[in-house]
Amino acid sequence: MSARQPRFNQTVLLDTTPLPDSVPKVPEIGASSAPLLSAAFFIGARCSAYNDDYMKCKTEAHGKGEVECMKEGRKVTRLDDINNNCLEEFRKHWECLDNNNQQLWHCRRPEQLLNACVFDKLKLEKKIPGAPDNETPVHLRNRQLFSYNVSSFRAPE
């Protein structure tokens, strides 16, 4: 049986277990997974070494290294560059994802604006791993194949 005692507050689970001292202290933002999905490719580009360390730790722990790998995971989430340079575009994109069941194809316009901002200000480019070299990446296509509102889609200016 676990040593922690969770408390329920209608819809929020508050875990009162303190983290070990070896885990770096960072403020929790309490967001859904939409901001992580929105920034995932940029986190991967900027923090690839930390990402690799985290994934190696998780693999070696056979998927049970939540506390052991927290130190590496916290290093990955310290990416403030997008918030400091492209906050408005970032917020529009992740809110669109949050409102559209996190389906990327619904949010290509805000995604293109975010990609352009991050490239202009941080020189980070979105690259999808495993995408064929001879095809235009899905996020750069002028006309999306799956969209219920194609007429409102236009390329970034």
Secondary structure, DSSP 8 states (H G I E B T S, - for coil): --S---EEETTEEE------TTS---------SHHHHHHHHHHHHHTHHHHHHHHHHHHHTTT--TTTTHHHHHHHTT--HHHHHSHHHHHHHHHHHHHTTT-GGGGHHHHHHHHHHHHHHH------TT--TTS--GGG-SS-SS-S-GGG-----
